[in-house]
Every structure is written in structure tokens, then in C-alpha cells.
Amino acid sequence: MHRIENFKSIIDKYDIIFFDAFGVIKTYQGLVPGIEKTFEYLEAKGKEYYIVTNDASRSPAQLAESYHRNGLTAITPERIVSSGMLTKEYLDLKVLDGIVAYLGTVDSAHYIESTGLHTLPVSEINNTNIDKVNALIFLDDEGFHWQTELNKAVNILRRRTIPVIVANTDRAYPLSINEVSIAIGGIASMIESVVGKQFIRFGKPDSQMFMFAYDLIREYRQISKKQIVMVGDTLQTDILGGNKFGLDTVLVLTGNTLAKDVDARITSTGIMPTYICENAVVNLGGLGF
């Protein structure tokens, strides 16, 4: 049995905390109860924090607003580092003109709009414009007709030799304590196997997400990886990604990894977090500030 530790005692050791979003701060039921106390504590102690998320469905401003609506005002857009931000950076650097076709919602597409590029859902690609498609992006698992538009995406990629970007590498996400839904990363993996091409992935566990956040911080202060801890609920993304980047990691048991499964999951995957906690909540009682 792996030892369950106190979350406050862990974050006291670090200057910067990276949090995953779903399964750590929020779940299918809403905010994790008491999570606002954690951010009050971090603010009071002058510690920096960032939400490092595989969510490309909405912009940082929209994501922050969703927290604000639930009463968590400490999370502002500049505190959010998402896989969608890396996707937009790639487009700005590598795709200079033409159409970017996407699978996802209108909100997710607004996220990646860039000067000089025309963003269109896969449903609007046809024989009159397919030759102008210079990139295809998997953004979100909603906003399109699965059978029709997945088949269309396959045929676009058979005709066009273009970069394909997977902006969210998550293969599934929890709908309830017992059920999951297929995420856009799972859909992309299926299409990748059908067309036989290698897609570009942005998101945990790949190191680009952590490097992007790390570089943002280093623009204005000196920092080492030893001063940062990554908090997540999924061994194969949050914990593996943090470990690979050289960060200490905290596995919390409020999302993809449940207390009853944690020992078996760690044994079967070989992925070992630095710490394990029941949740990412700091109890402020008796702390004297």
C-alpha cells in the first residue's frame, strides 16, 4: 500500500505548483469541494500556480470564466497553459496561409484563429476548397457528426499531404465515477491508424506542455525544475509527463485514479508519482492568517 500524504505539507516545499484541471480542480460534478481553500493558501503564501491542461476546447479566457462562474476567481487567463496554446503557436509558425480544417466546436476553433488563415469545420470542406486545406486539427470530441465527419477527415488526409495536429492527447475522460467517454485523442489515434500517417501531438505526457509553461515563467524570473511540482489525477499523462520533464509529481485520487485502484495502477504501469494525496485541498483551519 502506497503512503497517502498531506497535500499542504507537500506544496509547502515548492515555489510553483502546476495543476491539472479535470480530476484535480473540477470533476463531472463541479469543483472539487474545498478546492478554493487551496488557492487562498497559495495566494497568502505568495506561491505561483498554473493550470496545465490538455483542454483545447476553449480559450484561456473562456476556461477562466468557467471557474469564475463556479466561484473560483483565483484562476485567471494568464494562469492557464493549455495544449490549444501550443497548437496556435505551431500554426503561427508553420502554416502561413490557406484553410485549417478542424474537428470540434466553434469555441475551440475560435481559439486557433490566426491572421492569414481561414478556419473551417471538416463538414464545410468539399471539392471546391479541399486543395486549399493546409492543416487539419483535432480539437474537441463535440461539435461534429462523428460518422460522417470522421470519414470525411480520413478522405481529406488521403488527398492532402498536410500536418495533422492533435490538440488534446486525452483518450478518454470521466463522465461519472464508473463511466468514461471517448476523448478527441482517442478519436485521433483511430484515424491515425486508418490513414497510416504520424500526427503531431500537443499535450501531456509530451514535454512541450511543461516546457511551454517553464519558459513562460523563466521570461521573468530564475527558476529550476526542483522548485516546481506537478499535481494530476492520471498516471499516463500528468504523472508520466511531469516525471519525464524532471518535476516532482503528486497523484491525487479525485479523478481518473481511484483509491481502490491506485496500487494496482502503479504496479501495472510502472509510473511512480513522488507523492500520493487524497485530493488537492488545503484545509486552512488553524493556520493563523
Buried (B, 14 or more C-beta within 10 A) or exposed (E): EEEEBEBBEBBEEBBBBBBBBBBBBBBBEEBBEEBBBBBBBBEEEEBBBBBBBBBBBBBBEBBBBEBEEBEBEBBEEEBBBBBBBBBBBBBBEEBEEBBBBBBBBEBBBEBBEBEEBBBBBBBEBEEEBBEBBBBBBBBBBBBBEEEEBBBBBEEBBEEBEBBBBBBBBBBBBBEEEEEEEBBBBBBBBEBBEBBEBEBBBBBBBBBBBBEBBBEEBEEEEEBEBEBBBBBBBBBBBBBBBBBBBEBBBBBBBBBBBBEEEBEEBBEEEEBBBBBBBEBBBBEBEEEEE
